[in-house]
Amino acid sequence: MAKTSTWMMRNIGRVSDVSVMLAVVLIVVMMVLPLPPAFLDLLLAVNISLSLLIVLITMNIRQPLEISVFPSLLLITTLFRLALNVSSTRLILLTGNPGQIIIAFGDFVVGGNYVVGFVIFLILVVVNFMVITKGAERVSEVAARFTLDALPGKQMSIDADLNSGLITESEARQRRSQISREADFYGSMDGATKFVKGDAIAGIIITIINLLGGFAVGMFQRGMDFSAALNQYTLLTVGDGLVSQIPALLISTATGIIVTRGASENNLGADVTSQLFSQYRVLAASAGVIAVFGFIGGLPKFPFFVIAAMLGGLAYGLFKTAKGGELEEDVALEQQQLEEARRPEALISLLQVDQIELEIGYSLIPLVDEGQGGDMLDRISMIRRQCAIELGLLVPVIRIRDNLQLNPDEYVVKIKGIQVGRGELMINHYLAMDAGGITDTVPGISTIEPAFGLSALWVDAQVREKAEYAGYTVVDPPAVLATHLTEIIREHSHELLGRQEVKTLLDGAREEYPAVVDELVPDLLTIGEVQKVLQNLLREGVPIRNMVTILETLADTASITRDPDYLTEYVREALKRQVSQMYLEKDELTVLTLHSQWEEAIAAGIEYTDRGLSIALDPRALQDLYQALGQSLEEHVLPYPVVLVSPQIRMALKRLTERAIPRLIVLSYNEISPDIQVNAVGTVKWNDEG
């Protein structure tokens, strides 16, 4: 069956090719050779039928490219009508018998009244030429211009989708062909509408020529009087004009439908019905307004009431259908939600933990509500931007939610679901912090600044200026929360750097430095090993923004060792200029040094296990070390609590002190840039020195 159908379609295609060629040749022959009236009637019927067929086809397509042959078809049909005009004119002037169709249009359609016929003909010409043809021409011109202007953007969009893997090469080729065909089609339509315009003008000229020629032939060649010639040739001319203008009007309408038709999932009839009669409220309002016209005196009541009743009934039917559909959708949605809730996969969302979240009491909601003047969301955006610039860290989205279990003025900061910070704020108050140099006291509520643990007061707005004059540092509650949140992010930045974030950083570096990333990952190190190195840097406050230097150092040293601790030390040494400048004060690095006995004791306690670096130090010696460090930091005033040690024990000393003295900065000699001036103000004493 399928083979038979294919054979039939192939043969029909061959016959149609020959038929179209013969039809074009016949059109040209019609302009030269006279045709018998019966054959002319057949061709006129074909013209009307073909025009009607084209209109119906254009109303049932979804996209203009479904009838991409339309510009060529427009040329052929226009040429066909002109050839029919020439043939009918020849018969009218030679024999006065152009066939039954023209005579019927001239006699029956216009009632034998040539004045009425001429008026109807003029109206058709005006409608076709001034309204439909001119509008279709303008729309075609604009559509062609916008389609051609949008062509480069569509091509770039296809290339972007192809490069990102969203589409295949064959799909990209198909989409390029589609937009190329669209551009060609609208460009052709822009020119083809000129055929319709020229056809309308030619129809007017041919009608005038027929009328004048008929008078001349009737009066001077056939000896007819003026009245008889006027009656006969005017009716024939008007009939010929109507037979030509009706198909021309249909073709012009089809042209207008094509150029005004956008891409749609349905045909024109379905779109008009669904879009024009889908709003029951609009139909009901229209029914009411039309019913009011029926009550106006002097207007016929029957047509307005009938139309109002039809629209009202349609509105009521749509209302019932809409309510029934909404009810069915609600039931289906509820059933779907119940089914999804029963699935094990539905519980996966409950297992997700936010990287960082901020919970606030209900009194602090105005801080994050933009409608109440809160700017906390903007401040958080600035915090994320600041961390990206200073640390090179892409801080994940900070989830903010209210928690009724908290005190009204309380907030909690969580990292991966675990609380890492807490504080209280007083709305409509200011925090006055004692940073030293206070000259006077001010009334307020005593508190502790949450970020740095400074003594502070919550003061009223009226006391703000007095507190500033007294030497206090005064900030508003949003600034307190933003500062605390920033410090928490800095302190826990290494916890926020997961493998996915590292992959994002590597992808960003690959765009500018693909050779570095491709050499390192995954041939030398895995993403997890790179992550551990970056976490070690962030744990000690070293920014990872200079990603190229970090990756190049890892690529150079990964062949020596893959231990993250050793790799971290190599990277710190490569970043020595950056590390040194972090703790400069007036172009000078002020440090404490470690007694040689301490360095030897720590070096002797270093052990290497399967889990990495381990330090075995006697608990009493460790306690003495903490005490000696504390005494040295109290005796010497340093801008930063920096201890300078040998490279072999830097990591070990930091591991020993990161819990007891978390803010202690441990640097090695290899991390000091040669152009940095170092000022050693003291030494951490050995326990025998008392």
N, C-alpha and C positions, 0 to 999 in steps of 0.2 A: 504493500500500500504506500509506504514511504517512498519507494523507488518510483512508483507511478506518479506520485505528486511532484517529485523532483523533476521527472521527465516533462510533465505538463508545464511546470513553471519555466523550465529552460526553453521550451518551444514557444511559450507565450512571450517570453522576453525577446526571442529572435523575431517573431512576427511583429511585436510592438516597435522594435527598432526600424523595421522596414516601413511600418505604417506611419510613424512620425515623419520619416524622410519624405514619403509620398505626400503626406498632408502639407508639408512646407512647400513642396513643388507645386501642388494644386493651388495653394493660396496665391503664388506668383502668377500661375496661369490664369486664374480668375480675373486678374486685373487687366489681362490682355484679350482673352477670348470671351465672346458673349455666351451666357448660360441660358438654358431654357427656364421658363418660370417655375416649372415643377421641381427642377433640380435646385433652383434658388430657394424655394420653400423648404426643401430638405436641409439645405445648409443653414438657413436662418433658424430652423428648429434645433439643429445641432448647436448653433451658437448660444441660443437661450439655455438649452439643457446643460451645455458645458459650463456656462457661467454659474448656473445654479449649483452644479456639482462642486465647483471650486469653492463657493461660499460655504456649503455644508461641510466640506473637508476641513477648511480653515477653522470652523467652529468646533471641530471634534479632535483637533490635535492638542497635545500637551505642551510641546516645545516647537518653536518656529523651524528648527532644523529637521523636523519630521516631514516637512514639505520644502526641502532645500532647493528643489527645482523651480520654485515659484517665480523667481526673477525671469528665468528663461520662458516659463509658461506665460508670464505676463506679456512678454514681447510677442510670442506667437499668437495669443488671443487678440492682442491689439491689432496686429497685422491682419488677422483673419477678419475682424470687424471692418477694417478699412477696405479690404478686398470685397466684402459683401456690399459695402456702400457703393463702391465703384460699379459692381455688377448690377445692383438695383437701380442706380442712376441711369446706366445705359439702357435698361429695359423701360424705365419710366419715360425717357426722352424718345426712344425709338418706337416703342409699341404702345405705350400707355398701359401695359399689363405686366407689372413686376411680380405677379404671383398672388396667391390667395392670402398669405399671411400679412403682407403689407396692406392689401386692400381691406382685410378684416380689421387691422389696427386703425386704418384711416377711416373706416366706416362704422364698425360696430363698437370699438373701444371708446371713440370720442363722439358717438352718436351721429355721425355724418356732419357735424358742425366743425368746419375747419378753423373757426376762431377759437372754439374751446380746445380743439386739438393742438393748435399752435401755442396757446397759453400753457397747456399741460407739458408740451415739449420744452418750452422755455423754463418752466419750473424744474423739470428733471435736469436740464442742463445746469441751471444755477446751483441746485443741490449737489450735483455731481462735481462740478468744477470748483465752486466757491467753498463748499463745506468739506466733503469727504476727500476729494483729491488734494486740495491744498493742505488739509490737516495731515493726511497720510504722508505727503511729501516732507512736511516739517518734522514729523516724528521720525521718519526714516533718516533724515539728515542728522538729527540729534543722536539717535540710537547708534548710527555708524560712527559718529565722532567719539561718543563715550566708550563704545566697544573697542575702538582702536587705541584710545588713551589708556584703557585698563589692561591692554594686552601685555605690556612689559611686567606689570605687577602680578598678573596671573601666572606668567611664565616663571617669575621668581618664586612665587608661592609653591608651584609644582616642584621646582628645583630644591626648595627648602624641605618639602615633605619627602622627597626622594633621598636627600642627604641624611635626614633624620631617621630613615627607615620606616616611615609611616606608609609608604606605597612602594610597589615594586617598579622595575624598569618598564615592564609592559604597561602597567597602569599609568605611569608617567607619560609614556608615548601616546597612550589613548587619550589622556586628558589634554596633551598638547595638540593633538589632532582635532579634538573637540573645540577648543578655543580658537584654533586657526580657521576651522569651518565657520564658527560663529562670526568671526571678523570678516571673512569672505562673503558670508550671506548678507550681513547688514550693509557692507559696502556695496554689494550688488543691488540690494533693495533701494539704497539711496539713489542710484541711477535709474533703476527700473520704474520708480514712481514718476519719472519724467515721461515715460510712455503713456501713463494714465492721463497725465495733464495734457500732453499733446493730443491724445485721442479725443478728449473733451473739446478742445479747441477745433480740431479737425471736424468733429461732428457738427458744430455750429456753421463752419464755413461751407461744408458739403450741403447742409440743408438750405442755406441761402442760395448756393449755386443751383441746386435742384429747382428751387422756387422760381428764380429768374429764368433759368433755362426752359422750364416748363411753360412759362408765359410766352417766351419767344417761339418755341416750337408750336404751341397750340394756336397762337394768333397769326403767326406769319407763314407757317408751313402747312398747317391743317385748316386754316381759315375759320377757326373758332372765334366767337366773340369773347369780350373780356370776362363777362360773368361766367360763361361756361369754362373757359380756360382756368379762371381763378378757382372755381369750385373743384374741377377734376384734379388739377396738378397740385393744388394746396393740400387736398386730402391725401393724395399719394405721397407727397413730400413729408407731410406730418406723420403718416403711417410709417414711412421708411425711417424717419428720425426716431420715432418711438421704438421701433423694432431694434434700432442700433443702441439707443440710450439705455434701455432697460438692462441688457447684458452688460453695458459699460458701467452702469450703476452697481450691478452685482459684483463685477470685478473690482471696482473701486472700494466697495465695502469689504471684500475679501482682503484687499491690500491693507486697508486700515486695521482690520482684525489681526493680520499677521504682525504688523510693525508695533501694535500696541499690546501684543500678547507676550507676557513674561513667562518664565519657566514655571510650570505648575504640575501638580500631581494628577489633575483632572482636566477634562475638556471644558470649553467655555460654558456650556449649558449647566454642567454640574457646579462650576465655580459661581456662576450668577445665582443659581438657586440656593447654594449653601451660604453664600456671603450676603445676599440681599434679603433672604427670608429666614435667617437663622436667629434673629433677635426678637423674641416674642414681646418684649417691652416696647420696642420700636413699632412693631406691627399694631399692638394695642393702642399706642398713642396715635398712630396714623388713622386707625379706624375711628377713634373718637373725634379727631379733627374733621375727617370727611363726613361723619354723621352730622356734625354741626352745620356743614354747608347745606345739607338737606333741609334744615329748618329755616334757612334764609329765604325770605319771601321772593318770589319771582323765579327761583331756580327750580328745575325739575327734581322732585324728591326721589323718584324711583331709582335712577342710576346711582345717586350718592348713597342711598340706603343699602342697595345691593352690594356695592363695593365695600362699604363699611362692614356689612355682615360677613362678607367673605374674608376680609382681613381680620375681623374679630374672631371668627371661627378658626382661622389659621393660627392666630396668636394663642388661642386657648389650647389647640392641639399641640403646638410647640411647647407650651408651658407644662402640660401633662407629661409630654415625652421627656423634657429636661428634668423634671422632678423625679420621674421614674429612673432616668439614667443616673442621676446623682445618688439616688438610694441604692441602686445596684452597684455603683462604684464604691460607695461607702462600705457596703457589705463585702464586696470583693477585696477592698483594701484591708478591712479588719480581718478577714479570713487569711489574707496573705501575711499580715503582721503576726497572726497567731502561728501560722505555719513556720515563719522565719524564726519566731521566738523558740519554737520547739527544736530547731536544728542546733547541733553542737557548734556550728560555725558562728551562731549568733552571740556566743559567749566570748568570742575572740576579742570583740571591741571592749569588753569589760577588763581584759587583761592588759590593755595598752596603758602605759604610764607616760605622762608628760615629762619631757626633759626638765623643764623648769616651770613652776607655777606660783602664782601669787594669790593667796587667799586673804580676803579682807572682811572685817566686821561691817555690819550694815551702816554704821555711822560714817564709814570711809567711802561709801559708794559715790558721793559727789566728787571725789577726787578722780574717778575714772569715767564718770558720766559726762560726756561732752554737752549734753543738753542742759546740765547744771553748771557749766563753766569749767569742768574738770579737764586738765591737760595732761593727765598721767600717761595716756596712750602716746601722745607726742613725745613725752619725756622718755618713755620706754624705747621708742623708735630711735631717739638720739643715743640712748645707752647702747643699743645694738650696733649702731653706726660707729660709736666711739670705740667699742670693743674690737670691731673689725679693723679700725685704723691703728689702734695702739697694740693690740695683741695678735692681730691676724686671725682672729677666731670668728667663725660664723655662728653667732648665738642663735639658737633655735627660737621659734615663736614662744613668747611668754604667755602662758594661759592665765587669765585673770578670772576669778570666780568669787562670789560672796559665800561666806560660811557662817550660818546662824549659830554654830556652836562656839564661835569665838566671841570674846568680849566686843562690844560695839566699836571701841576705838583700837582694836588690836588687828595686827596683820601677821601672816606667816609666809615665809618663803620656803618652797620645797624643791629639792633636786631629785628627780626620778622617784617622786612620791615620798621622800624622806625629808623631814623638817631640818633645815640648816640655819634658819634665822627667824627671829621673832622680834616684834617691837610694838610700841603703842604711839599713836598720834592723837593730838587734840586739835580737832577742826576749829577754825577761827582763832587759833593761837599761833604764836611763833616760838621757835626753839632758839633760846639764847645760850650759846656755848661759851664756856670759860676756857679760852685758849691761852690764858696768861695775860698779865698786864691790866687786870681789872682795877679801875679807879673808884668805883662806887658800886653799891649793891642795889638791885631792883627787886620789886616784889614779883613772885612767880611760884610755880609748882615745881619742886625739885624732881629731877629725872636724870637718866643716863642716856647720852647720845648713842643710838644703837650701832652705828657703823664702827666707831673707834673707841667707844667706852668713855667719852669725856663727860665730865660733870656739866649739867645744863639745867635750864629753867624753861618751863612753858609760861610765856608771858602774853598778856593781852595785846591787842593791836595798838591800844593807847600808850602802852609802855615801850613799844618797839623802838622809837627814836631815842628814848632815854637809855635803853639798854645798849644801843649802838654807840652813843656818846660815852657810856661807861666802859667801853672796851670789849663788850660781848660780840661774838659773831652770831648774827641773827639770820635765820633762814625760815622759810615757810614749810608746812608739813609735806607738800609734794616733793620739795627738794630733799627733805630728810629721808623720805622713802626712796627716792631715786638714788641718793648717795649710798644708802644701805644696800640696795639692790645691786648697784655697780660693784661694791666691794665684795659682795657674796659671789657675783659672777667671776670676779678676778680670782678670788680664793679657791673657787671650785671649777675653774675653767677647764682643768684637765679632765674632770668628770663629764663635762659637756661635749668633749671631743670623742665621738664614736667613729666606728669604721666608715659609716655612711658619710659623715662630715669630712673625714680624711679623703675619701674618694672624690667628693665634690671639690676639695682643694686641689687634688692631683689633676682632676679634669680641667680646672681653671688654669693650672700651670702648664698643662699639655697644649693649650691653645697657643701660647706664646713660646714655650720651650719644649716642644715634643721630644727632642732627642734626649733630654735629661730624664724625663719621666719614663720614656720607653726603655732606657738603659737600666733603670733602677727597678721598676715594678713591671712584671713579677719575677724577672730573671734573677735579681740579686736579693731583694727583700720582698716580703709580702706586705699587703696593706696593713695587716695587724702589727707587724714589726715596725713599720713606719709610724703607726699610731702610737706605739709605746714610747718611741723617741720623742715625738711631739708632745705627748702627755708629760714626760719628764721635764721638758723645757717649760711648759706652762705651769707645772707644779711649783717651780721656783721663780715664776714671774718673768721668764724670758719670752719675749714675743716671737711668734713663728711667722711673722709677715714676710720676712726675707726667705721665702720658700725656695727660691732657686739655689741660694747658697747652701741651705740645709740639704736639699736633694743632691746637689753635686758632691757635698762632703760625704753623705751616706753612700753614694755610688763609688767614691774613691776608697772608702774604708770598709765597705761591706765584704770585700774579698779577704780582709784581715780577720774580722770577727763579725758575728751577727748578734752578739749580746747587746741588748738595748741600752744597758748602763754604760758600757764602753763607747757605743756609738753616740750616746748623748754627750759624753765628755769630748769626743772629737768634734761634734757639732758646736758645742759651747766654745771650744778653742777657735773654730773657724769664725764664730760670731764675736770674737773678743772685743772688737771696737764697739760693737753695739752693747755688749754686756758691761764693758767698762764705763761707758758714758751714762748708763742708767743710774749710777751711784756717785756721779761727780757733784761736787759742791765748790763753786768758784774755780773751776778747771783743775780741781785737785781731788784725788781719791784718798780719803782718810780711812785707815783700817787698823785693826788689831792683828797681831801675829800670834801664832801658836808655839808654845815652848817645844823645843826639839824632843823632849822626853814624851810629851803628849803625842807628837807625830809618830814617834817610834812605837809607842804603846798601841795606838790605833792601827798602824800599819801591820803590827804583829797579830792583831786580832781579826784581820780581814780573811775571810774564807769564801771559797767559790763552790757553790752547790748547784744542783740541777735547777733550783728555783732562783738562781742569780746570786747577787752579792749578799753576803752575810757577815756581820761583825760580832765576834765573840769577845766581849769586854767584861771584866769583873764588875759586878753591880756596885761595889764600893768605889771602884775607880770611876765608873760612870757617874756616880753621884758627885764625886770630887770634881769631875769635869764640868758638870752643870754648875756647881758652886763657883768654880774658878771663872767660868764664862760670865756668870751673873755679876761677880765682883768686878771683873774688868769692864763690863758694860756700864756699871754704876760709877766707877772711878773716872772713866774717860767719856766725855761728851762727844759723840760722833753724829754727823748728819744722818748716816745710815749705819745700822749695826752690822758692819762688814768684818769678817775674819778671813785673813789671807793665809792659805796653806799650800802645801805641795800638791801637784796634780794627782799623786798616787792615793791620797787619802781624802780628796775633796768630797767625792760622792759618799764615802763612808761617814765622814763627820756630819754631812747634811742629814744622812739617814739617822744618825744617833740623836740629833738635836731637833728634828722636825716636829716631834711631839712636845718635848719639854720647852723648847724655845722656837716656836714656829716662825717668828719674824726674823730669825738670825739668817744673815746672808753669808754664804760660804763661797769664796772665790779661790781659784788656783792661780799660781804665778803665770801659767800659760794663757790665762784668760785676760791678762792685762795688756792693753795695747802699748807698744813701745813709746808712743808719744804722750802717754798719760803720766802725770807726776803723782807718785804714791807717797803718802805721809803716814808712816806707821807710828801711832801715838802711844802704843803700849803692847804688852805681851801677856797672853793668858798664862798665868804662872803654873808651874808643876806643883803637885800637892805637897812635896817635901819643902818647898820654899815658904810655906805658911803665908 
